[in-house]
Amino acid sequence: MSGQAIILVAAGGALGAVARYLVGGLLKTASGFPWATMSVNIFGSLFMGLLIGWLSRQSAGSDAIRLFLAVGILGGFTTFSAFSMDLFTLIEKRDMAAMMLYLGGSLVGGLFAFIIGFMALRA
């Protein structure tokens, strides 16, 4: 990890986090349904797919672009885009057992970890 890489990720992450905050404010509804989170997850995954597809055709300078846009901006915007990319990578490798483990482990494990953390400090 170089200093330049850390700066690229930090700058992009700040921009992504601000974008996430703004979308949350714009899509706040009285119903309580998490439209903002769902929208950010879907669009973040779309943008990650577009970016990785484009980067796969590039050669020069793609590391800095990937760090700033994918890890930084999209990582700050939503980690779901990285989750989607990782799932796709496992599907592309035709490693369905690993894909199912990653999918189930992330969703179920994440939910249970949240519940444990919540219950531990709620009591």
Backbone as a printed PyTorch tensor [residue, N CA C, xyz], in Angstrom:
tensor([[[  0.8380,  -1.1840,   0.0000],
         [  0.0000,   0.0000,   0.0000],
         [  0.8800,   1.2440,   0.0000]],

        [[  0.7300,   2.0150,  -1.0140],
         [  1.5040,   3.2500,  -1.1120],
         [  0.6990,   4.4180,  -0.5450]],

        [[  1.3950,   5.4980,  -0.2890],
         [  0.7200,   6.7060,   0.1760],
         [ -0.2690,   7.2260,  -0.8470]],

        [[  0.1020,   7.1350,  -2.1280],
         [ -0.7880,   7.5920,  -3.1930],
         [ -2.0670,   6.7520,  -3.2150]],

        [[ -1.9430,   5.4480,  -3.0350],
         [ -3.1170,   4.5760,  -3.0330],
         [ -4.0550,   4.9460,  -1.8870]],

        [[ -3.4950,   5.2080,  -0.7260],
         [ -4.3120,   5.5760,   0.4380],
         [ -5.0370,   6.8910,   0.1920]],

        [[ -4.3560,   7.8540,  -0.4080],
         [ -4.9820,   9.1480,  -0.7130],
         [ -6.1030,   8.9760,  -1.7290]],

        [[ -5.8800,   8.1630,  -2.7690],
         [ -6.9110,   7.9260,  -3.7830],
         [ -8.1510,   7.2840,  -3.1630]],

        [[ -7.9510,   6.2790,  -2.3260],
         [ -9.0750,   5.5940,  -1.6860],
         [ -9.7940,   6.5300,  -0.7120]],

        [[ -9.0410,   7.2850,   0.0740],
         [ -9.6490,   8.1990,   1.0520],
         [-10.4530,   9.3000,   0.3700]],

        [[ -9.8890,   9.8970,  -0.6730],
         [-10.5970,  10.9700,  -1.3900],
         [-11.8580,  10.4300,  -2.0540]],

        [[-11.7350,   9.2930,  -2.7200],
         [-12.9000,   8.6860,  -3.3510],
         [-13.9330,   8.2610,  -2.3260]],

        [[-13.4720,   7.6890,  -1.2120],
         [-14.3880,   7.2550,  -0.1620],
         [-15.1830,   8.4080,   0.4250]],

        [[-14.5340,   9.5470,   0.6030],
         [-15.2380,  10.7300,   1.1170],
         [-16.3300,  11.1620,   0.1440]],

        [[-16.0130,  11.1900,  -1.1360],
         [-17.0130,  11.5730,  -2.1430],
         [-18.1650,  10.5730,  -2.1840]],

        [[-17.8410,   9.2910,  -2.1200],
         [-18.8800,   8.2660,  -2.1340],
         [-19.7860,   8.3420,  -0.9180]],

        [[-19.2050,   8.5950,   0.2500],
         [-19.9970,   8.7010,   1.4760],
         [-20.9300,   9.9080,   1.4300]],

        [[-20.4480,  11.0200,   0.8970],
         [-21.2950,  12.2120,   0.7590],
         [-22.4300,  11.9300,  -0.2240]],

        [[-22.1220,  11.2630,  -1.3270],
         [-23.1620,  10.9160,  -2.3050],
         [-24.2130,  10.0170,  -1.6600]],

        [[-23.7740,   9.0640,  -0.8630],
         [-24.6940,   8.1620,  -0.1620],
         [-25.6080,   8.9530,   0.7780]],

        [[-25.0340,   9.8860,   1.5110],
         [-25.7910,  10.7290,   2.4370],
         [-26.8330,  11.5540,   1.6780]],

        [[-26.4440,  12.1290,   0.5470],
         [-27.3620,  12.9520,  -0.2420],
         [-28.5050,  12.1220,  -0.8130]],

        [[-28.2110,  10.9370,  -1.3200],
         [-29.2650,  10.0610,  -1.8390],
         [-30.2270,   9.6930,  -0.7110]],

        [[-29.6880,   9.4200,   0.4670],
         [-30.5380,   9.1070,   1.6200],
         [-31.5030,  10.2280,   1.9440]],

        [[-31.0360,  11.4640,   1.8430],
         [-31.8980,  12.6130,   2.0960],
         [-32.9400,  12.8110,   1.0120]],

        [[-32.5730,  12.5460,  -0.2260],
         [-33.4940,  12.7270,  -1.3480],
         [-34.5900,  11.6670,  -1.3860]],

        [[-34.2780,  10.4620,  -0.9630],
         [-35.2300,   9.3570,  -1.0870],
         [-35.8790,   8.9640,   0.2370]],

        [[-35.8550,   9.8560,   1.1980],
         [-36.4950,   9.5810,   2.4880],
         [-38.0110,   9.5880,   2.2890]],

        [[-38.6700,   8.5390,   2.7770],
         [-40.1210,   8.4470,   2.6120],
         [-40.7990,   8.2800,   3.9640]],

        [[-42.0570,   8.6320,   3.9920],
         [-42.8380,   8.4970,   5.2200],
         [-43.1610,   7.0370,   5.5170]],

        [[-43.1270,   6.1850,   4.4880],
         [-43.4950,   4.7820,   4.6810],
         [-42.4810,   4.0200,   5.5240]],

        [[-41.2590,   4.5050,   5.5800],
         [-40.2270,   3.8080,   6.3370],
         [-39.5020,   2.7450,   5.5390]],

        [[-39.9500,   2.4740,   4.3050],
         [-39.2540,   1.4840,   3.4780],
         [-37.8930,   2.0450,   3.0840]],

        [[-36.8490,   1.2430,   3.1500],
         [-35.4950,   1.7430,   2.8710],
         [-35.1910,   1.9030,   1.3780]],

        [[-35.9460,   2.7800,   0.7080],
         [-35.7440,   3.0090,  -0.7270],
         [-34.3300,   3.4990,  -1.0280]],

        [[-33.8050,   4.3580,  -0.1870],
         [-32.4710,   4.9130,  -0.4330],
         [-31.4130,   3.8190,  -0.4250]],

        [[-31.4480,   2.9610,   0.5690],
         [-30.4570,   1.8840,   0.6570],
         [-30.5830,   0.9370,  -0.5220]],

        [[-31.8040,   0.5620,  -0.8650],
         [-32.0060,  -0.3370,  -1.9970],
         [-31.5210,   0.3100,  -3.2890]],

        [[-31.8480,   1.5700,  -3.4900],
         [-31.4230,   2.2820,  -4.7030],
         [-29.9060,   2.3930,  -4.7880]],

        [[-29.2840,   2.7440,  -3.6770],
         [-27.8270,   2.8630,  -3.6420],
         [-27.1810,   1.5150,  -3.9500]],

        [[-27.7150,   0.4420,  -3.3790],
         [-27.1550,  -0.8850,  -3.6340],
         [-27.2810,  -1.2820,  -5.1020]],

        [[-28.4350,  -1.0280,  -5.6920],
         [-28.6510,  -1.3930,  -7.0930],
         [-27.7930,  -0.5330,  -8.0140]],

        [[-27.8440,   0.7770,  -7.8380],
         [-27.0710,   1.6510,  -8.7270],
         [-25.5680,   1.5260,  -8.4980]],

        [[-25.1620,   1.3180,  -7.2480],
         [-23.7480,   1.0830,  -6.9810],
         [-23.2520,  -0.1680,  -7.6810]],

        [[-24.0810,  -1.2140,  -7.6940],
         [-23.7180,  -2.4480,  -8.3950],
         [-23.6620,  -2.2270,  -9.9030]],

        [[-24.6130,  -1.4540, -10.4350],
         [-24.5850,  -1.1240, -11.8650],
         [-23.3120,  -0.3680, -12.2140]],

        [[-23.0020,   0.6540, -11.4300],
         [-21.7960,   1.4510, -11.6960],
         [-20.5330,   0.6060, -11.5770]],

        [[-20.5020,  -0.3150, -10.6090],
         [-19.3330,  -1.1870, -10.4550],
         [-19.1980,  -2.0940, -11.6760]],

        [[-20.3020,  -2.6400, -12.1490],
         [-20.2630,  -3.4770, -13.3510],
         [-19.7730,  -2.7080, -14.5600]],

        [[-20.2820,  -1.4890, -14.7300],
         [-19.8330,  -0.6490, -15.8460],
         [-18.3450,  -0.3390, -15.7300]],

        [[-17.9100,   0.0160, -14.5380],
         [-16.5100,   0.3780, -14.3260],
         [-15.5800,  -0.8100, -14.5500]],

        [[-15.8960,  -1.9470, -13.9600],
         [-15.0320,  -3.1190, -14.0980],
         [-15.0390,  -3.6130, -15.5410]],

        [[-16.1900,  -3.5520, -16.2040],
         [-16.2470,  -3.9000, -17.6260],
         [-15.3630,  -2.9940, -18.4570]],

        [[-15.4080,  -1.6960, -18.1680],
         [-14.5760,  -0.7300, -18.8980],
         [-13.1000,  -0.9410, -18.5800]],

        [[-12.7870,  -1.1280, -17.2960],
         [-11.3920,  -1.3260, -16.8970],
         [-10.8020,  -2.5990, -17.4940]],

        [[-11.6330,  -3.6070, -17.7200],
         [-11.1190,  -4.8540, -18.2870],
         [-10.6300,  -4.6670, -19.7170]],

        [[-11.0450,  -3.5830, -20.3620],
         [-10.5970,  -3.2880, -21.7300],
         [ -9.4590,  -2.2860, -21.7640]],

        [[ -9.0750,  -1.7490, -20.6130],
         [ -8.0050,  -0.7520, -20.5370],
         [ -6.7010,  -1.4240, -20.1330]],

        [[ -5.6030,  -0.7180, -20.3460],
         [ -4.3290,  -1.2620, -19.8750],
         [ -3.5830,  -0.2520, -19.0140]],

        [[ -3.3940,   0.9470, -19.4870],
         [ -2.5700,   1.9310, -18.7690],
         [ -3.3990,   2.7080, -17.7480]],

        [[ -2.8340,   2.9010, -16.5660],
         [ -3.4420,   3.7640, -15.5600],
         [ -4.6500,   3.2020, -14.8600]],

        [[ -4.9750,   1.9400, -15.0990],
         [ -6.2100,   1.4160, -14.5330],
         [ -6.1340,   1.2020, -13.0180]],

        [[ -4.9450,   1.0280, -12.4400],
         [ -4.8500,   0.8420, -10.9890],
         [ -5.3110,   2.0800, -10.2210]],

        [[ -4.8490,   3.2500, -10.6160],
         [ -5.2490,   4.4860,  -9.9350],
         [ -6.7410,   4.7400, -10.1260]],

        [[ -7.2380,   4.4980, -11.3200],
         [ -8.6670,   4.6860, -11.5920],
         [ -9.4890,   3.7170, -10.7480]],

        [[ -9.0610,   2.4630, -10.6910],
         [ -9.7720,   1.4510,  -9.9080],
         [ -9.7770,   1.8200,  -8.4230]],

        [[ -8.6390,   2.2510,  -7.9150],
         [ -8.5670,   2.6280,  -6.5000],
         [ -9.4850,   3.8020,  -6.1870]],

        [[ -9.4560,   4.8360,  -7.0230],
         [-10.2560,   6.0300,  -6.7660],
         [-11.7480,   5.7660,  -6.9640]],

        [[-12.1100,   5.1620,  -8.0990],
         [-13.5260,   4.9830,  -8.4220],
         [-14.1530,   3.7590,  -7.7570]],

        [[-13.5300,   2.5850,  -7.9090],
         [-14.1440,   1.3520,  -7.4000],
         [-14.0060,   1.2340,  -5.8870]],

        [[-12.7660,   1.2830,  -5.3990],
         [-12.5470,   1.1120,  -3.9610],
         [-12.9880,   2.3600,  -3.2030]],

        [[-12.6580,   3.5370,  -3.7200],
         [-12.9670,   4.7850,  -3.0410],
         [-14.4180,   5.2070,  -3.1760]],

        [[-14.7760,   5.7490,  -4.3340],
         [-16.1300,   6.3040,  -4.5060],
         [-17.2100,   5.2450,  -4.3200]],

        [[-17.1270,   4.1410,  -5.0660],
         [-18.1840,   3.1370,  -4.9510],
         [-18.1380,   2.4190,  -3.6080]],

        [[-16.9440,   2.2480,  -3.0390],
         [-16.8470,   1.6580,  -1.7030],
         [-17.4650,   2.5450,  -0.6380]],

        [[-17.3020,   3.8600,  -0.7750],
         [-17.9260,   4.7980,   0.1500],
         [-19.4210,   4.9330,  -0.0890]],

        [[-19.8340,   4.7520,  -1.3360],
         [-21.2410,   4.8550,  -1.7190],
         [-22.0130,   3.6300,  -1.2310]],

        [[-21.4720,   2.4480,  -1.4960],
         [-22.0960,   1.2010,  -1.0670],
         [-21.1100,   0.0550,  -1.1670]],

        [[-20.9870,  -0.7160,  -0.1000],
         [-20.1330,  -1.9020,  -0.1820],
         [-20.8410,  -3.0320,  -0.9200]],

        [[-22.1270,  -2.8660,  -1.1750],
         [-22.8860,  -3.8890,  -1.8880],
         [-22.3610,  -4.0700,  -3.3050]],

        [[-21.8060,  -3.0080,  -3.8890],
         [-21.2510,  -3.1250,  -5.2370],
         [-20.0640,  -4.0810,  -5.2460]],

        [[-19.2400,  -4.0500,  -4.2200],
         [-18.1170,  -4.9890,  -4.1180],
         [-18.6350,  -6.4050,  -3.8850]],

        [[-19.6740,  -6.5290,  -3.0740],
         [-20.3130,  -7.8250,  -2.8270],
         [-20.8150,  -8.4150,  -4.1410]],

        [[-21.4880,  -7.6020,  -4.9500],
         [-21.9960,  -8.0590,  -6.2440],
         [-20.8600,  -8.4660,  -7.1710]],

        [[-19.7840,  -7.6710,  -7.1860],
         [-18.6350,  -7.9830,  -8.0340],
         [-17.9940,  -9.3010,  -7.5990]],

        [[-17.8460,  -9.5120,  -6.3010],
         [-17.2620, -10.7600,  -5.8090],
         [-18.1270, -11.9610,  -6.1840]],

        [[-19.4480, -11.8210,  -6.0540],
         [-20.3490, -12.9030,  -6.4590],
         [-20.1940, -13.2070,  -7.9450]],

        [[-20.1600, -12.1650,  -8.7630],
         [-20.0160, -12.3490, -10.2020],
         [-18.7020, -13.0390, -10.5410]],

        [[-17.6290, -12.6590,  -9.8520],
         [-16.3240, -13.2820, -10.0880],
         [-16.3910, -14.7800,  -9.8130]],

        [[-17.0490, -15.1740,  -8.7330],
         [-17.1910, -16.5970,  -8.4220],
         [-18.0650, -17.3100,  -9.4480]],

        [[-19.1090, -16.6390,  -9.9370],
         [-19.9580, -17.2200, -10.9830],
         [-19.1570, -17.3890, -12.2660]],

        [[-18.3800, -16.3690, -12.6310],
         [-17.5420, -16.4510, -13.8310],
         [-16.5530, -17.6070, -13.7510]],

        [[-16.0340, -17.8610, -12.5550],
         [-15.0970, -18.9750, -12.3550],
         [-15.8270, -20.3160, -12.2870]],

        [[-17.1630, -20.2640, -12.3280],
         [-18.0180, -21.4360, -12.2190],
         [-17.8100, -22.1860, -10.8960]],

        [[-17.4980, -21.4370,  -9.8640],
         [-17.3080, -22.0030,  -8.5300],
         [-18.5870, -21.7670,  -7.7320]],

        [[-19.6100, -22.5600,  -8.0600],
         [-20.9270, -22.3440,  -7.4770],
         [-20.9620, -22.6480,  -5.9800]],

        [[-20.1640, -23.5980,  -5.5280],
         [-20.1290, -23.8950,  -4.0920],
         [-19.5980, -22.6890,  -3.3190]],

        [[-18.5100, -22.1040,  -3.7980],
         [-17.9510, -20.9200,  -3.1350],
         [-18.9120, -19.7450,  -3.2390]],

        [[-19.5890, -19.6070,  -4.3860],
         [-20.5430, -18.5140,  -4.5710],
         [-21.6990, -18.6360,  -3.5760]],

        [[-22.2360, -19.8430,  -3.4180],
         [-23.3450, -20.0430,  -2.4850],
         [-22.8940, -19.8270,  -1.0350]],

        [[-21.6830, -20.2770,  -0.7080],
         [-21.1430, -20.0510,   0.6310],
         [-20.9850, -18.5570,   0.8980]],

        [[-20.4440, -17.8320,  -0.0770],
         [-20.2400, -16.3880,   0.0700],
         [-21.5770, -15.6520,   0.1820]],

        [[-22.5180, -16.0100,  -0.6750],
         [-23.8390, -15.3790,  -0.6660],
         [-24.5610, -15.6480,   0.6550]],

        [[-24.6820, -16.9180,   1.0030],
         [-25.3790, -17.2760,   2.2350],
         [-24.6600, -16.7880,   3.4730]],

        [[-23.3400, -16.9560,   3.4850],
         [-22.5600, -16.5230,   4.6380],
         [-22.6400, -15.0270,   4.8530]],

        [[-22.5990, -14.2750,   3.7690],
         [-22.6550, -12.8160,   3.8840],
         [-24.0260, -12.3410,   4.3490]],

        [[-25.0810, -12.8610,   3.7320],
         [-26.4270, -12.4040,   4.0840],
         [-26.8550, -12.9020,   5.4610]],

        [[-26.7870, -14.2060,   5.6630],
         [-27.2320, -14.7750,   6.9350],
         [-26.2600, -14.4020,   8.0550]],

        [[-24.9610, -14.5380,   7.7870],
         [-23.9590, -14.1840,   8.7950],
         [-24.0340, -12.7220,   9.1810]],

        [[-24.2030, -11.8570,   8.1860],
         [-24.3150, -10.4250,   8.4580],
         [-25.5390, -10.0940,   9.2900]],

        [[-26.6670, -10.7180,   8.9580],
         [-27.8920, -10.4740,   9.7190],
         [-27.7460, -10.9570,  11.1610]],

        [[-27.2310, -12.1690,  11.3380],
         [-27.0530, -12.6890,  12.6960],
         [-26.0430, -11.8700,  13.4870]],

        [[-24.9720, -11.4330,  12.8540],
         [-23.9820, -10.5980,  13.5460],
         [-24.6200,  -9.2870,  14.0030]],

        [[-25.4580,  -8.7010,  13.1370],
         [-26.1650,  -7.4770,  13.5180],
         [-27.0710,  -7.7280,  14.7180]],

        [[-27.8470,  -8.8130,  14.6600],
         [-28.7740,  -9.1320,  15.7510],
         [-28.0160,  -9.3430,  17.0550]],

        [[-26.9060, -10.0750,  17.0030],
         [-26.1070, -10.3150,  18.2100],
         [-25.5890,  -8.9940,  18.7750]],

        [[-25.0390,  -8.1430,  17.9130],
         [-24.5420,  -6.8450,  18.3610],
         [-25.6370,  -5.9780,  18.9410]],

        [[-26.7820,  -5.9560,  18.2700],
         [-27.9140,  -5.1590,  18.7340],
         [-28.4090,  -5.6480,  20.0870]],

        [[-28.6170,  -6.9570,  20.1930],
         [-29.1400,  -7.5250,  21.4340],
         [-28.1420,  -7.3670,  22.5830]],

        [[-26.8580,  -7.4490,  22.2970],
         [-25.8430,  -7.3250,  23.3420],
         [-25.8600,  -5.9430,  23.9830]],

        [[-26.1060,  -4.9190,  23.1950],
         [-26.0760,  -3.5620,  23.7410],
         [-27.4540,  -2.9970,  24.0430]],

        [[-28.4770,  -3.6700,  23.6080],
         [-29.8360,  -3.2180,  23.8920],
         [-30.2280,  -3.5730,  25.3180]],

        [[-29.7670,  -4.7170,  25.7820],
         [-30.1640,  -5.2250,  27.1090],
         [-29.6310,  -4.3800,  28.2360]]])
